[in-house]
């Protein structure tokens, strides 16, 4: 309903409306998009849902909102320490005191970096509703569910960043290659051919084993190796578009090259670009997770799916909940992303077959 | 046709030079190389920033001075770039890829030692993939939009979406760790040498089941959908309509006419299998602890055995190159319309 209203107020062009309708009619992809969209929105506010910090603390007539911002030392709430308050203990203590003070905790009461150790027992702890570790903990007592949620956010942010950079480079170089052709095209064609000859993941690992990787350098290395796919697609579709009459018409009207590419060719290749987005996201998540799994990815203690996979494999017999949780999470997310991709492609480029029997 | 092949083969040369330049550039990154020196100087300059992240996450051994000298001599760090490139290229052409710092064997021998295992998995994965995908694709094309078609589409897409190493880990958790139907990894059991002939086959097979599933599952979607779509394109073509209109039964129209033509796109990817066969997937080899080239590459990287790392990079890049050419030749063989240098836009 909201979407309907949005459409009215923005007055989308009829083709887009038609594509949107077609997309919605493909149930598998449409519901995946709804669920995944909700997951992304929720993960943006993950601090409010999965966190060791309380949402609201009511203490001596005053309200505190510790979720965002600086740490609040324990002494603020009458505890005998200066480091960050342990809100779970505070909650228990307030319960015990039975006074007016109260603590409102998020649904999952653990952060992704907290080690929660039970004296006398060695982690990993199995899933339990009593302790609030709904999916158990990993080998250092960190909550698996919390790490899953934050890992999802990081993986998605990373994949989106890769997508943005790869597409900017790809669209710029690719449309230039297709539009101008000639020596420029030929030179980049050979370059891309050579670039595609090397095993990407292996080269990223080599570079990551030598250069210290963090979020940004890792992204830079991956973009340096990953820009070719979109460039090639853009080249092909620009090549096709530039021979169409509307480009000729624009040229006859005296449009500059820039204008022809920017306002005519690229908008007409948008369907190609859009239909590649889900698959690029899937590739980004795949690459990051694989690197993390092998130990060449983001530095610890960043919550990451790949790191959880490798930990899970180590404890495959004693603590199967680690590997099962993360493997199932990855599978579900990537399957949804691919279903969306399949539906988008179908919506933009419906294949209608007729055959005779 | 002959001139097509000759021209295609001649095109290898510039690409080969390009690939070797790229790999050579990467060799400049290895320890003792100019890039590392630059980095360490930069690190010294900004010591405060990098001190906290001094990176040795794999616990990899730092190389001894003698090994560093070997690396320097092999890659020619002491000579001008152009000279050392051509010297290195000369060595690569006679398969002298340097000496492994870990095994102190020639790299080429280290790589070829692992070949049989990788080839075993590669060939079986190939047979399984084509053996399943072509019939499934045909059946799906005939039964387009039926429940069977939708269900198998959902399944193969799920198989495609889930990364092969996640599949491998899931299989390992369920069937090896919990149900204990299959071993936890390795190519053969420890007591392999004591087994009789039949038991040996059984032993290899039981170790191969899970890795092969993981290898092939991801490829199913691609080839099945490719087969289905191209067969449907052909079924919708005029010549099939003509054949059916003339009274040919549908079965013969499919297998006699449409099927042959719809194999063309499948042939396009055939050559690339060579690099898969030979280098495998190091993720899967790592997970199942299969002693193939993939695992060798990964272990060398962790142990910082750079001659082997670069050797594998050279070998797999060149294999990829050969694979592409094989694909082109396959396509030219099945599709007589292919002419070199035309129809560029459609690529």
Interface residues (C-beta under 8 A of the other chain):
Chain A: X28 X190 X191 X193 X194 X195 X196 X197 X198 X199 X202 X203 X205 X206 X207 X209 X210 X211 X212 X213 X214 X236 X239 X240 X282 X286 X289 X290 X293 X294 X295 X296 X299 X300 X309 X312 X313 X316 X317 X320 X323 X324 X327 X328 X330 X331 X334 X335 X337 X338 X339 X342 X351 X353 X354 X355 X356 X357
Chain B: X14 X15 X18 X19 X22 X23 X26 X29 X30 X31 X35 X36 X39 X50 X53 X54 X55 X57 X58 X60 X144 X154 X157 X158 X160 X161 X162 X163 X165 X166 X169 X170 X172 X173 X176 X177 X178 X184 X229 X232 X233 X235 X236 X240 X241 X244 X245 X250 X279 X282 X283 X286 X287 X297 X298 X301 X302 X304 X309 X312 X313 X316 X317 X320 X321 X324 X344 X345 X346 X347
